[in-house]
Amino acid sequence: MKTLIKSVIVSAVLLVGAAAPALAQAPAKTVMVNGKGATVDSLLLRWKFDATWVIDNHRILIRDANRDHYLVTMKDECKKLELDRNFAFFPALTDRVYSSLSYEVRDKAGPYCTITSIEQVNSEQAASLRSELANKG
């Protein structure tokens, strides 16, 4: 009888262990932060971008046509990003972007760079980032 109970318990533990990965949520590939500083599953980017500023080899500030600003941060240094303003986001940052997807900055002058986070920033934060860029020159 004890052997039967032990085998049932072992079977139940193995079954739960096998089901755990299926029950867990997929880890975020890109961190999305809304304007209130909360991590979210997605962000709504409105219309197209009418301005971009390469702050440094890790960060790009973008502004959408609704005048909202977003700070895009790369995982590693994106070499030559500051030298060549000809880059694209892949997949394109249009409409809604999701934390479950991986996004890249594709610069023609260098290797593709993985985006780790997209954060909506307020006007004051955006002005501070732009002044950081102005102080470099």
KEGUZA-357124 format. One record per residue: residue in three letters; x, y, z of N, C-alpha, C, O in turn. Coordinates in steps of 0.1 Angstrom, whole numbers, plus 5000, padded with zeros to 4 digits. Layout:
BEGIN
ALAXYZXYZXYZXYZ/...
! end
This chain:
BEGIN
MET500849885000500050005000500950135000500650224993/LYS501950135008502850245009503550264995503750384991/THR503850154988504550174975503550234965503950314957/LEU502350204966501250254957501150404960501050484950/ILE501050444972500950584976502150664971502050774966/LYS503350604973504650674969504650694954505050794949/SER504250594947504250604932503150704927503450774917/VAL502050714934501050814930501650954933501451044924/ILE502250974944502851104947503951144937504051254933/VAL504851044934505851074925505351104911505751194904/SER504251034907503651064894503051204894503151274884/ALA502351244905501751374906502851484905502651584898/VAL503951464912505051564912505651574898505851684894/LEU505851464891506351474878505351544868505851614859/LEU504151514870503051574861503051724863502951804854/VAL503051774876503051914879504351974873504352084868/GLY505451914875506751964870506751974855507352074850/ALA506151884848506151894834505152004829505452064818/ALA504152024836503152124832503552274836503052364830/ALA504552284845504952424850505352514838504952624838/PRO506252464829506652554818505452594809505452714804/ALA504452514808503352554799502452654807501852734800/LEU502452654820501652744828502352884829501652984832/ALA503652884828504453014831504253104819504153054807/GLN504353234821504253334810505653334804506653314810/ALA505653374791506853384784507553514789506953614792/PRO508853504791509653614797509553734786509553714774/ALA509653854792509653974783510953974775512053954781/LYS510854004762512054014754512454164753513654194752/THR511454254754511654394754510854454766509654444766/VAL511554534775510854594786510054714781510654804774/MET508754724784507954844780507554914793507054854802/VAL507855044793507555124805506655244800506955314791/ASN505455254807504555364803504955494809505955494817/GLY504155594806504455734811504455744826504955844832/LYS503855644833503755654848504855574854504955564867/GLY505755514846506855434852506555294854507455224860/ALA505455244850505055104853505455024841505355064829/THR505954904843506254804833504854744828504054704836/VAL504754744815503454704808503754604797504954584793/ASP502754534793502854434782503054494768503654434759/SER502454614767502554684754502454834755501954884766/LEU502854904745502755054744502055084731502355024721/LEU501255184731500655234719501455354714501555464720/LEU502055334702502855444696501955504685501555424676/ARG501655634686500755684677501355744664502355814665/TRP500755704653501155754640502655724637503155624640/LYS503255824631504655804628505555884636505155974644/PHE506855864635507855944643508256064634508556054623/ASP508256184640508556304633509956354637510456454632/ALA510556294647511956334652512656224659511956144666/THR513956214657514756124665516056194669516556274661/TRP516556154680517856204685518656084690518156014699/VAL519856074685520755964690521456024701522356114700/ILE521155984714521756044726523155994727524056074730/ASP523355864725524655804726524555664719523555644713/ASN525555584720525555454713524655354720524555234716/HIS523955394731523055304738521555354737520655274740/ARG521355484735520055534736519655624724520455704719/ILE518355614720517755694710516455754716515655674721/LEU516255874714515055944718514155964705514656014696/ILE512955924706512055944694510856014699510356004710/ARG510256094689508956164692507956124681508256134669/ASP506756084686505756054676504956184672505156284678/ALA504156164662503356274657502356334667501856444665/ASN502156264678501256314688502056394699501556434709/ARG503356404696504356474705504656404718505156464727/ASP504456274718504856184729506356144726506656114715/HIS507156134737508556094735508755954741508055914751/TYR509655884735510055744739511555734739512155774729/LEU512055674749513455644750513755504747513255414754/VAL514455474736514755344732516255314737517155384733/THR516355204744517655164750518155034744517354934744/MET519355024740519954904734520654824745521054874755/LYS520754694743521354604752522854634753523354634764/ASP523454644742524954674741525154794734524254854728/GLU526454844734526754964726526554934711527054834706/CYS525855024705525555014691526555094683526355214681/LYS527655034680528855104673528355174661527555134653/LYS528955294659528755384648527355444647527055514637/LEU526555424657525155474656525155624656524355684649/GLU526055684663526155834664526655894650526456004647/LEU527455814643528055864631527055864619527155944610/ASP526155764618525255744607523855754611523355674619/ARG523155864607521755884611520755794603519555804605/ASN521255704595520455624586520255484593520955394590/PHE519255474602518955354608517455324608516655414605/ALA517055204611515655164611515355074623516255014628/PHE514155074627513754984638513154854631512354874622/PHE513454744636512854614631512454524642513254504651/PRO511254474642510154524633509854664636510254724646/ALA509154734626508954874627508154904640507254834644/LEU508455024646507755064658506555144654506555264654/THR505555074651504255144647503155084654503154964659/ASP502155164656500955114664501255074677501755144686/ARG501054944680501254894694502554804693502754724684/VAL503454824703504654744704504454654717503854694727/TYR505054534716504754434726506054384733507054374727/SER505954364746507154314754507554174750508654134752/SER506554104744506853964740507653954727508153844724/LEU507854064721508654064708510054114710510254204719/SER510954074702512354134702512354244691511954214680/TYR512954354694513154464685514554494683515354474692/GLU514954544671516354584669516454714662515454764656/VAL517554784664517954894656518854844645519854774648/ARG518554874633519354824622520054944615519355024608/ASP521354964618522055074613522955024601523554914602/LYS522855094590523655054579525155054581525854994573/ALA525555134590527055154592527555054602528855044604/GLY526754974609527254884619526354764620525354744613/PRO526654674630525754554633524454594638524254704643/TYR523454494637522154514643522254514658523154444664/CYS521454594665521554614679520154574686519154624681/THR520254494696519054454703518554564712519254624720/ILE517254594711516554684720516154614733515454514732/THR516554674744516154604757514954674763514154614770/SER514754804760513554874766513054984757513855054750/ILE511755014758511155124752510355194763509455134768/GLU510755314766510155384778509455514773510155594767/GLN508255534777507655664774508155764784508055734796/VAL508655874780509155974789508356104787507856134776/ASN508356184798507556314797508456424790509556394787/SER507856534788508556644781509756694788510756724781/GLU509756694801510956744809512056644807513256684805/GLN511756514808512756414806513356414792514556404790/ALA512556434782512956444768513856564767514856564760/ALA513456684773514356804772515656784778516756824773/SER515756704789516956674796517856594788519056614787/LEU517256494781518056404772518556484760519756464756/ARG517756574755518256654743519356744748520256774740/SER519256804760520356894765521656814767522756864765/GLU521456684771522656594773523356584759524556584758/LEU522556574749523156564735523756694731524856694725/ALA523156804734523656934731524956964738525857034733/ASN525156914750526356934758527556854753528656884757/LYS527356764745528456684740529256764730530456744729/GLY528656844722529256914711530057024716530757094708/
! end
